[in-house]
Amino acid sequence: MSMREVLATLETLKPTERQAVRLRLAELDDETWCDDGELSSPERMLLDQRLGAVEANPHAGSLWPAVEARLLRR
């Protein structure tokens, strides 16, 4: 099967089948997903802190259109 055929076949797979492909590719590349996609305690704490900061000052950030415009100007 050619690379083009493999890539075309990926588009026809169900989400669970694509996940199986991702896991197999990680195995082949000797990469393992030890956490089953779960956040660690420090990651959860960081997200909670950042969420708290946004809730405390919701207008401190920029709206996406403004951020996108800045990035496109670079």
PyMOL Python script that loads the backbone (N, CA, C, O; Angstrom):
from pymol import cmd

cmd.read_pdbstr("""\
ATOM      1  N   MET A   1       0.853  -1.170   0.000  1.00  0.00           N
ATOM      2  CA  MET A   1       0.000   0.000   0.000  1.00  0.00           C
ATOM      3  C   MET A   1       0.903   1.238   0.000  1.00  0.00           C
ATOM      4  O   MET A   1       1.849   1.323   0.782  1.00  0.00           O
ATOM      5  N   SER A   2       0.612   2.166  -0.855  1.00  0.00           N
ATOM      6  CA  SER A   2       1.427   3.374  -0.956  1.00  0.00           C
ATOM      7  C   SER A   2       1.071   4.352   0.160  1.00  0.00           C
ATOM      8  O   SER A   2       0.025   4.239   0.798  1.00  0.00           O
ATOM      9  N   MET A   3       1.960   5.305   0.377  1.00  0.00           N
ATOM     10  CA  MET A   3       1.718   6.337   1.388  1.00  0.00           C
ATOM     11  C   MET A   3       0.435   7.093   1.072  1.00  0.00           C
ATOM     12  O   MET A   3      -0.345   7.398   1.975  1.00  0.00           O
ATOM     13  N   ARG A   4       0.215   7.391  -0.182  1.00  0.00           N
ATOM     14  CA  ARG A   4      -0.999   8.107  -0.593  1.00  0.00           C
ATOM     15  C   ARG A   4      -2.245   7.298  -0.234  1.00  0.00           C
ATOM     16  O   ARG A   4      -3.241   7.852   0.231  1.00  0.00           O
ATOM     17  N   GLU A   5      -2.182   5.998  -0.451  1.00  0.00           N
ATOM     18  CA  GLU A   5      -3.324   5.134  -0.119  1.00  0.00           C
ATOM     19  C   GLU A   5      -3.546   5.073   1.389  1.00  0.00           C
ATOM     20  O   GLU A   5      -4.684   5.091   1.858  1.00  0.00           O
ATOM     21  N   VAL A   6      -2.459   5.000   2.139  1.00  0.00           N
ATOM     22  CA  VAL A   6      -2.573   4.971   3.597  1.00  0.00           C
ATOM     23  C   VAL A   6      -3.227   6.248   4.088  1.00  0.00           C
ATOM     24  O   VAL A   6      -4.151   6.200   4.899  1.00  0.00           O
ATOM     25  N   LEU A   7      -2.758   7.390   3.607  1.00  0.00           N
ATOM     26  CA  LEU A   7      -3.307   8.669   4.036  1.00  0.00           C
ATOM     27  C   LEU A   7      -4.775   8.814   3.640  1.00  0.00           C
ATOM     28  O   LEU A   7      -5.576   9.350   4.407  1.00  0.00           O
ATOM     29  N   ALA A   8      -5.124   8.345   2.465  1.00  0.00           N
ATOM     30  CA  ALA A   8      -6.517   8.409   2.021  1.00  0.00           C
ATOM     31  C   ALA A   8      -7.394   7.515   2.890  1.00  0.00           C
ATOM     32  O   ALA A   8      -8.538   7.860   3.190  1.00  0.00           O
ATOM     33  N   THR A   9      -6.859   6.371   3.292  1.00  0.00           N
ATOM     34  CA  THR A   9      -7.617   5.441   4.119  1.00  0.00           C
ATOM     35  C   THR A   9      -7.870   6.023   5.505  1.00  0.00           C
ATOM     36  O   THR A   9      -8.917   5.768   6.100  1.00  0.00           O
ATOM     37  N   LEU A  10      -6.931   6.794   6.023  1.00  0.00           N
ATOM     38  CA  LEU A  10      -7.097   7.389   7.353  1.00  0.00           C
ATOM     39  C   LEU A  10      -8.373   8.231   7.439  1.00  0.00           C
ATOM     40  O   LEU A  10      -9.038   8.269   8.474  1.00  0.00           O
ATOM     41  N   GLU A  11      -8.693   8.892   6.354  1.00  0.00           N
ATOM     42  CA  GLU A  11      -9.877   9.757   6.346  1.00  0.00           C
ATOM     43  C   GLU A  11     -11.176   8.969   6.483  1.00  0.00           C
ATOM     44  O   GLU A  11     -12.203   9.532   6.862  1.00  0.00           O
ATOM     45  N   THR A  12     -11.142   7.695   6.183  1.00  0.00           N
ATOM     46  CA  THR A  12     -12.360   6.874   6.232  1.00  0.00           C
ATOM     47  C   THR A  12     -12.545   6.179   7.576  1.00  0.00           C
ATOM     48  O   THR A  12     -13.581   5.560   7.819  1.00  0.00           O
ATOM     49  N   LEU A  13     -11.554   6.278   8.441  1.00  0.00           N
ATOM     50  CA  LEU A  13     -11.614   5.574   9.716  1.00  0.00           C
ATOM     51  C   LEU A  13     -12.494   6.289  10.726  1.00  0.00           C
ATOM     52  O   LEU A  13     -12.655   7.509  10.693  1.00  0.00           O
ATOM     53  N   LYS A  14     -13.062   5.488  11.627  1.00  0.00           N
ATOM     54  CA  LYS A  14     -13.837   6.033  12.741  1.00  0.00           C
ATOM     55  C   LYS A  14     -12.852   6.605  13.758  1.00  0.00           C
ATOM     56  O   LYS A  14     -11.682   6.225  13.758  1.00  0.00           O
ATOM     57  N   PRO A  15     -13.308   7.519  14.630  1.00  0.00           N
ATOM     58  CA  PRO A  15     -12.418   8.101  15.631  1.00  0.00           C
ATOM     59  C   PRO A  15     -11.685   7.055  16.476  1.00  0.00           C
ATOM     60  O   PRO A  15     -10.496   7.214  16.752  1.00  0.00           O
ATOM     61  N   THR A  16     -12.364   6.007  16.882  1.00  0.00           N
ATOM     62  CA  THR A  16     -11.705   4.974  17.683  1.00  0.00           C
ATOM     63  C   THR A  16     -10.632   4.250  16.882  1.00  0.00           C
ATOM     64  O   THR A  16      -9.612   3.837  17.435  1.00  0.00           O
ATOM     65  N   GLU A  17     -10.856   4.095  15.588  1.00  0.00           N
ATOM     66  CA  GLU A  17      -9.856   3.449  14.735  1.00  0.00           C
ATOM     67  C   GLU A  17      -8.641   4.362  14.552  1.00  0.00           C
ATOM     68  O   GLU A  17      -7.501   3.897  14.540  1.00  0.00           O
ATOM     69  N   ARG A  18      -8.899   5.670  14.410  1.00  0.00           N
ATOM     70  CA  ARG A  18      -7.777   6.611  14.285  1.00  0.00           C
ATOM     71  C   ARG A  18      -6.956   6.648  15.574  1.00  0.00           C
ATOM     72  O   ARG A  18      -5.733   6.782  15.535  1.00  0.00           O
ATOM     73  N   GLN A  19      -7.637   6.526  16.716  1.00  0.00           N
ATOM     74  CA  GLN A  19      -6.918   6.494  17.991  1.00  0.00           C
ATOM     75  C   GLN A  19      -6.021   5.259  18.042  1.00  0.00           C
ATOM     76  O   GLN A  19      -4.886   5.344  18.511  1.00  0.00           O
ATOM     77  N   ALA A  20      -6.508   4.125  17.571  1.00  0.00           N
ATOM     78  CA  ALA A  20      -5.700   2.906  17.539  1.00  0.00           C
ATOM     79  C   ALA A  20      -4.472   3.102  16.646  1.00  0.00           C
ATOM     80  O   ALA A  20      -3.387   2.615  16.965  1.00  0.00           O
ATOM     81  N   VAL A  21      -4.640   3.809  15.537  1.00  0.00           N
ATOM     82  CA  VAL A  21      -3.522   4.092  14.638  1.00  0.00           C
ATOM     83  C   VAL A  21      -2.499   4.971  15.354  1.00  0.00           C
ATOM     84  O   VAL A  21      -1.297   4.717  15.280  1.00  0.00           O
ATOM     85  N   ARG A  22      -2.986   6.021  16.060  1.00  0.00           N
ATOM     86  CA  ARG A  22      -2.075   6.902  16.793  1.00  0.00           C
ATOM     87  C   ARG A  22      -1.269   6.133  17.830  1.00  0.00           C
ATOM     88  O   ARG A  22      -0.060   6.328  17.958  1.00  0.00           O
ATOM     89  N   LEU A  23      -1.944   5.258  18.569  1.00  0.00           N
ATOM     90  CA  LEU A  23      -1.255   4.476  19.589  1.00  0.00           C
ATOM     91  C   LEU A  23      -0.218   3.549  18.966  1.00  0.00           C
ATOM     92  O   LEU A  23       0.881   3.391  19.498  1.00  0.00           O
ATOM     93  N   ARG A  24      -0.569   2.938  17.839  1.00  0.00           N
ATOM     94  CA  ARG A  24       0.383   2.040  17.174  1.00  0.00           C
ATOM     95  C   ARG A  24       1.594   2.809  16.656  1.00  0.00           C
ATOM     96  O   ARG A  24       2.723   2.328  16.756  1.00  0.00           O
ATOM     97  N   LEU A  25       1.369   3.997  16.104  1.00  0.00           N
ATOM     98  CA  LEU A  25       2.478   4.826  15.643  1.00  0.00           C
ATOM     99  C   LEU A  25       3.378   5.220  16.808  1.00  0.00           C
ATOM    100  O   LEU A  25       4.602   5.233  16.670  1.00  0.00           O
ATOM    101  N   ALA A  26       2.779   5.541  17.955  1.00  0.00           N
ATOM    102  CA  ALA A  26       3.576   5.878  19.130  1.00  0.00           C
ATOM    103  C   ALA A  26       4.412   4.680  19.559  1.00  0.00           C
ATOM    104  O   ALA A  26       5.570   4.837  19.948  1.00  0.00           O
ATOM    105  N   GLU A  27       3.835   3.484  19.489  1.00  0.00           N
ATOM    106  CA  GLU A  27       4.592   2.268  19.816  1.00  0.00           C
ATOM    107  C   GLU A  27       5.768   2.099  18.865  1.00  0.00           C
ATOM    108  O   GLU A  27       6.884   1.801  19.290  1.00  0.00           O
ATOM    109  N   LEU A  28       5.513   2.289  17.592  1.00  0.00           N
ATOM    110  CA  LEU A  28       6.574   2.130  16.603  1.00  0.00           C
ATOM    111  C   LEU A  28       7.694   3.147  16.807  1.00  0.00           C
ATOM    112  O   LEU A  28       8.861   2.858  16.545  1.00  0.00           O
ATOM    113  N   ASP A  29       7.329   4.333  17.276  1.00  0.00           N
ATOM    114  CA  ASP A  29       8.313   5.380  17.534  1.00  0.00           C
ATOM    115  C   ASP A  29       8.862   5.291  18.947  1.00  0.00           C
ATOM    116  O   ASP A  29       9.612   6.162  19.389  1.00  0.00           O
ATOM    117  N   ASP A  30       8.485   4.235  19.653  1.00  0.00           N
ATOM    118  CA  ASP A  30       8.923   3.990  21.027  1.00  0.00           C
ATOM    119  C   ASP A  30       8.494   5.110  21.958  1.00  0.00           C
ATOM    120  O   ASP A  30       9.239   5.500  22.857  1.00  0.00           O
ATOM    121  N   GLU A  31       7.298   5.622  21.745  1.00  0.00           N
ATOM    122  CA  GLU A  31       6.726   6.630  22.620  1.00  0.00           C
ATOM    123  C   GLU A  31       5.502   6.010  23.277  1.00  0.00           C
ATOM    124  O   GLU A  31       4.667   5.413  22.598  1.00  0.00           O
ATOM    125  N   THR A  32       5.393   6.144  24.561  1.00  0.00           N
ATOM    126  CA  THR A  32       4.247   5.566  25.250  1.00  0.00           C
ATOM    127  C   THR A  32       3.428   6.664  25.904  1.00  0.00           C
ATOM    128  O   THR A  32       3.949   7.710  26.292  1.00  0.00           O
ATOM    129  N   TRP A  33       2.164   6.407  26.015  1.00  0.00           N
ATOM    130  CA  TRP A  33       1.240   7.312  26.691  1.00  0.00           C
ATOM    131  C   TRP A  33       0.946   6.685  28.048  1.00  0.00           C
ATOM    132  O   TRP A  33       0.010   5.898  28.185  1.00  0.00           O
ATOM    133  N   CYS A  34       1.725   7.024  29.021  1.00  0.00           N
ATOM    134  CA  CYS A  34       1.601   6.411  30.335  1.00  0.00           C
ATOM    135  C   CYS A  34       0.444   6.987  31.144  1.00  0.00           C
ATOM    136  O   CYS A  34      -0.008   6.360  32.102  1.00  0.00           O
ATOM    137  N   ASP A  35      -0.028   8.139  30.783  1.00  0.00           N
ATOM    138  CA  ASP A  35      -1.018   8.814  31.615  1.00  0.00           C
ATOM    139  C   ASP A  35      -2.450   8.665  31.120  1.00  0.00           C
ATOM    140  O   ASP A  35      -3.360   9.229  31.727  1.00  0.00           O
ATOM    141  N   ASP A  36      -2.678   7.937  30.056  1.00  0.00           N
ATOM    142  CA  ASP A  36      -4.022   7.774  29.485  1.00  0.00           C
ATOM    143  C   ASP A  36      -4.690   9.113  29.218  1.00  0.00           C
ATOM    144  O   ASP A  36      -5.918   9.209  29.229  1.00  0.00           O
ATOM    145  N   GLY A  37      -3.887  10.151  28.978  1.00  0.00           N
ATOM    146  CA  GLY A  37      -4.447  11.460  28.659  1.00  0.00           C
ATOM    147  C   GLY A  37      -4.894  12.255  29.866  1.00  0.00           C
ATOM    148  O   GLY A  37      -5.503  13.313  29.713  1.00  0.00           O
ATOM    149  N   GLU A  38      -4.605  11.769  31.069  1.00  0.00           N
ATOM    150  CA  GLU A  38      -5.012  12.470  32.283  1.00  0.00           C
ATOM    151  C   GLU A  38      -3.987  13.541  32.641  1.00  0.00           C
ATOM    152  O   GLU A  38      -2.791  13.383  32.394  1.00  0.00           O
ATOM    153  N   LEU A  39      -4.470  14.621  33.223  1.00  0.00           N
ATOM    154  CA  LEU A  39      -3.582  15.680  33.685  1.00  0.00           C
ATOM    155  C   LEU A  39      -2.951  15.275  35.014  1.00  0.00           C
ATOM    156  O   LEU A  39      -3.576  14.609  35.839  1.00  0.00           O
ATOM    157  N   SER A  40      -1.717  15.684  35.201  1.00  0.00           N
ATOM    158  CA  SER A  40      -1.064  15.456  36.483  1.00  0.00           C
ATOM    159  C   SER A  40      -1.570  16.507  37.482  1.00  0.00           C
ATOM    160  O   SER A  40      -2.203  17.487  37.089  1.00  0.00           O
ATOM    161  N   SER A  41      -1.290  16.298  38.758  1.00  0.00           N
ATOM    162  CA  SER A  41      -1.696  17.271  39.778  1.00  0.00           C
ATOM    163  C   SER A  41      -1.102  18.652  39.524  1.00  0.00           C
ATOM    164  O   SER A  41      -1.821  19.647  39.620  1.00  0.00           O
ATOM    165  N   PRO A  42       0.210  18.747  39.196  1.00  0.00           N
ATOM    166  CA  PRO A  42       0.750  20.090  38.901  1.00  0.00           C
ATOM    167  C   PRO A  42       0.085  20.741  37.684  1.00  0.00           C
ATOM    168  O   PRO A  42      -0.122  21.954  37.666  1.00  0.00           O
ATOM    169  N   GLU A  43      -0.249  19.943  36.674  1.00  0.00           N
ATOM    170  CA  GLU A  43      -0.919  20.502  35.491  1.00  0.00           C
ATOM    171  C   GLU A  43      -2.310  21.011  35.861  1.00  0.00           C
ATOM    172  O   GLU A  43      -2.727  22.080  35.413  1.00  0.00           O
ATOM    173  N   ARG A  44      -3.022  20.241  36.677  1.00  0.00           N
ATOM    174  CA  ARG A  44      -4.356  20.676  37.121  1.00  0.00           C
ATOM    175  C   ARG A  44      -4.258  21.976  37.932  1.00  0.00           C
ATOM    176  O   ARG A  44      -5.059  22.891  37.746  1.00  0.00           O
ATOM    177  N   MET A  45      -3.270  22.047  38.831  1.00  0.00           N
ATOM    178  CA  MET A  45      -3.094  23.244  39.647  1.00  0.00           C
ATOM    179  C   MET A  45      -2.799  24.462  38.772  1.00  0.00           C
ATOM    180  O   MET A  45      -3.334  25.544  39.011  1.00  0.00           O
ATOM    181  N   LEU A  46      -1.947  24.286  37.759  1.00  0.00           N
ATOM    182  CA  LEU A  46      -1.629  25.386  36.859  1.00  0.00           C
ATOM    183  C   LEU A  46      -2.868  25.860  36.111  1.00  0.00           C
ATOM    184  O   LEU A  46      -3.106  27.062  36.000  1.00  0.00           O
ATOM    185  N   LEU A  47      -3.656  24.922  35.601  1.00  0.00           N
ATOM    186  CA  LEU A  47      -4.884  25.304  34.899  1.00  0.00           C
ATOM    187  C   LEU A  47      -5.863  25.998  35.838  1.00  0.00           C
ATOM    188  O   LEU A  47      -6.504  26.978  35.459  1.00  0.00           O
ATOM    189  N   ASP A  48      -5.977  25.488  37.066  1.00  0.00           N
ATOM    190  CA  ASP A  48      -6.864  26.131  38.044  1.00  0.00           C
ATOM    191  C   ASP A  48      -6.407  27.547  38.358  1.00  0.00           C
ATOM    192  O   ASP A  48      -7.236  28.448  38.484  1.00  0.00           O
ATOM    193  N   GLN A  49      -5.087  27.759  38.487  1.00  0.00           N
ATOM    194  CA  GLN A  49      -4.556  29.096  38.742  1.00  0.00           C
ATOM    195  C   GLN A  49      -4.871  30.036  37.586  1.00  0.00           C
ATOM    196  O   GLN A  49      -5.294  31.174  37.792  1.00  0.00           O
ATOM    197  N   ARG A  50      -4.663  29.552  36.382  1.00  0.00           N
ATOM    198  CA  ARG A  50      -4.907  30.399  35.208  1.00  0.00           C
ATOM    199  C   ARG A  50      -6.389  30.702  35.045  1.00  0.00           C
ATOM    200  O   ARG A  50      -6.761  31.813  34.667  1.00  0.00           O
ATOM    201  N   LEU A  51      -7.236  29.716  35.330  1.00  0.00           N
ATOM    202  CA  LEU A  51      -8.676  29.952  35.269  1.00  0.00           C
ATOM    203  C   LEU A  51      -9.074  30.977  36.316  1.00  0.00           C
ATOM    204  O   LEU A  51      -9.889  31.859  36.047  1.00  0.00           O
ATOM    205  N   GLY A  52      -8.503  30.866  37.509  1.00  0.00           N
ATOM    206  CA  GLY A  52      -8.795  31.831  38.564  1.00  0.00           C
ATOM    207  C   GLY A  52      -8.385  33.234  38.160  1.00  0.00           C
ATOM    208  O   GLY A  52      -9.100  34.196  38.442  1.00  0.00           O
ATOM    209  N   ALA A  53      -7.240  33.363  37.503  1.00  0.00           N
ATOM    210  CA  ALA A  53      -6.778  34.677  37.053  1.00  0.00           C
ATOM    211  C   ALA A  53      -7.727  35.269  36.019  1.00  0.00           C
ATOM    212  O   ALA A  53      -8.004  36.468  36.042  1.00  0.00           O
ATOM    213  N   VAL A  54      -8.220  34.441  35.123  1.00  0.00           N
ATOM    214  CA  VAL A  54      -9.158  34.918  34.094  1.00  0.00           C
ATOM    215  C   VAL A  54     -10.482  35.325  34.742  1.00  0.00           C
ATOM    216  O   VAL A  54     -11.069  36.347  34.386  1.00  0.00           O
ATOM    217  N   GLU A  55     -10.941  34.516  35.695  1.00  0.00           N
ATOM    218  CA  GLU A  55     -12.204  34.845  36.358  1.00  0.00           C
ATOM    219  C   GLU A  55     -12.079  36.120  37.189  1.00  0.00           C
ATOM    220  O   GLU A  55     -13.033  36.891  37.289  1.00  0.00           O
ATOM    221  N   ALA A  56     -10.906  36.344  37.786  1.00  0.00           N
ATOM    222  CA  ALA A  56     -10.696  37.537  38.601  1.00  0.00           C
ATOM    223  C   ALA A  56     -10.601  38.797  37.748  1.00  0.00           C
ATOM    224  O   ALA A  56     -10.997  39.874  38.194  1.00  0.00           O
ATOM    225  N   ASN A  57     -10.085  38.676  36.534  1.00  0.00           N
ATOM    226  CA  ASN A  57      -9.908  39.835  35.669  1.00  0.00           C
ATOM    227  C   ASN A  57     -10.189  39.425  34.223  1.00  0.00           C
ATOM    228  O   ASN A  57      -9.259  39.278  33.430  1.00  0.00           O
ATOM    229  N   PRO A  58     -11.452  39.240  33.880  1.00  0.00           N
ATOM    230  CA  PRO A  58     -11.797  38.702  32.557  1.00  0.00           C
ATOM    231  C   PRO A  58     -11.428  39.602  31.380  1.00  0.00           C
ATOM    232  O   PRO A  58     -11.383  39.136  30.242  1.00  0.00           O
ATOM    233  N   HIS A  59     -11.167  40.865  31.633  1.00  0.00           N
ATOM    234  CA  HIS A  59     -10.849  41.789  30.535  1.00  0.00           C
ATOM    235  C   HIS A  59      -9.348  42.009  30.361  1.00  0.00           C
ATOM    236  O   HIS A  59      -8.933  42.863  29.578  1.00  0.00           O
ATOM    237  N   ALA A  60      -8.536  41.245  31.085  1.00  0.00           N
ATOM    238  CA  ALA A  60      -7.083  41.435  31.022  1.00  0.00           C
ATOM    239  C   ALA A  60      -6.500  40.899  29.716  1.00  0.00           C
ATOM    240  O   ALA A  60      -5.454  41.371  29.271  1.00  0.00           O
ATOM    241  N   GLY A  61      -7.144  39.948  29.112  1.00  0.00           N
ATOM    242  CA  GLY A  61      -6.618  39.348  27.892  1.00  0.00           C
ATOM    243  C   GLY A  61      -7.111  40.064  26.649  1.00  0.00           C
ATOM    244  O   GLY A  61      -7.775  41.098  26.719  1.00  0.00           O
ATOM    245  N   SER A  62      -6.768  39.485  25.513  1.00  0.00           N
ATOM    246  CA  SER A  62      -7.178  40.044  24.226  1.00  0.00           C
ATOM    247  C   SER A  62      -8.162  39.103  23.554  1.00  0.00           C
ATOM    248  O   SER A  62      -8.117  37.889  23.752  1.00  0.00           O
ATOM    249  N   LEU A  63      -9.042  39.673  22.767  1.00  0.00           N
ATOM    250  CA  LEU A  63      -9.962  38.857  21.986  1.00  0.00           C
ATOM    251  C   LEU A  63      -9.189  38.208  20.839  1.00  0.00           C
ATOM    252  O   LEU A  63      -8.193  38.750  20.360  1.00  0.00           O
ATOM    253  N   TRP A  64      -9.663  37.045  20.410  1.00  0.00           N
ATOM    254  CA  TRP A  64      -8.951  36.316  19.371  1.00  0.00           C
ATOM    255  C   TRP A  64      -8.697  37.138  18.107  1.00  0.00           C
ATOM    256  O   TRP A  64      -7.587  37.069  17.581  1.00  0.00           O
ATOM    257  N   PRO A  65      -9.648  37.908  17.590  1.00  0.00           N
ATOM    258  CA  PRO A  65      -9.363  38.678  16.374  1.00  0.00           C
ATOM    259  C   PRO A  65      -8.166  39.617  16.544  1.00  0.00           C
ATOM    260  O   PRO A  65      -7.388  39.799  15.607  1.00  0.00           O
ATOM    261  N   ALA A  66      -8.013  40.212  17.725  1.00  0.00           N
ATOM    262  CA  ALA A  66      -6.880  41.106  17.951  1.00  0.00           C
ATOM    263  C   ALA A  66      -5.569  40.323  18.005  1.00  0.00           C
ATOM    264  O   ALA A  66      -4.557  40.760  17.458  1.00  0.00           O
ATOM    265  N   VAL A  67      -5.592  39.174  18.661  1.00  0.00           N
ATOM    266  CA  VAL A  67      -4.399  38.327  18.735  1.00  0.00           C
ATOM    267  C   VAL A  67      -4.008  37.849  17.344  1.00  0.00           C
ATOM    268  O   VAL A  67      -2.836  37.890  16.970  1.00  0.00           O
ATOM    269  N   GLU A  68      -4.985  37.401  16.593  1.00  0.00           N
ATOM    270  CA  GLU A  68      -4.733  36.908  15.218  1.00  0.00           C
ATOM    271  C   GLU A  68      -4.129  38.018  14.355  1.00  0.00           C
ATOM    272  O   GLU A  68      -3.183  37.784  13.604  1.00  0.00           O
ATOM    273  N   ALA A  69      -4.677  39.210  14.469  1.00  0.00           N
ATOM    274  CA  ALA A  69      -4.178  40.334  13.684  1.00  0.00           C
ATOM    275  C   ALA A  69      -2.718  40.632  14.030  1.00  0.00           C
ATOM    276  O   ALA A  69      -1.906  40.885  13.140  1.00  0.00           O
ATOM    277  N   ARG A  70      -2.386  40.600  15.327  1.00  0.00           N
ATOM    278  CA  ARG A  70      -0.996  40.823  15.736  1.00  0.00           C
ATOM    279  C   ARG A  70      -0.074  39.760  15.170  1.00  0.00           C
ATOM    280  O   ARG A  70       1.025  40.065  14.708  1.00  0.00           O
ATOM    281  N   LEU A  71      -0.517  38.524  15.204  1.00  0.00           N
ATOM    282  CA  LEU A  71       0.308  37.433  14.687  1.00  0.00           C
ATOM    283  C   LEU A  71       0.508  37.547  13.179  1.00  0.00           C
ATOM    284  O   LEU A  71       1.595  37.278  12.669  1.00  0.00           O
ATOM    285  N   LEU A  72      -0.533  37.941  12.476  1.00  0.00           N
ATOM    286  CA  LEU A  72      -0.440  38.060  11.026  1.00  0.00           C
ATOM    287  C   LEU A  72       0.445  39.218  10.587  1.00  0.00           C
ATOM    288  O   LEU A  72       1.019  39.189   9.498  1.00  0.00           O
ATOM    289  N   ARG A  73       0.556  40.239  11.437  1.00  0.00           N
ATOM    290  CA  ARG A  73       1.414  41.372  11.111  1.00  0.00           C
ATOM    291  C   ARG A  73       2.897  41.037  11.237  1.00  0.00           C
ATOM    292  O   ARG A  73       3.734  41.734  10.662  1.00  0.00           O
ATOM    293  N   ARG A  74       3.233  39.994  11.970  1.00  0.00           N
ATOM    294  CA  ARG A  74       4.651  39.619  12.174  1.00  0.00           C
ATOM    295  C   ARG A  74       5.289  39.096  10.937  1.00  0.00           C
ATOM    296  O   ARG A  74       6.468  38.743  10.953  1.00  0.00           O
TER     297      ARG A  74
END
""", "prot")
cmd.dss("prot")
cmd.show_as("cartoon", "prot")
cmd.util.cbc("prot")
cmd.orient("prot")
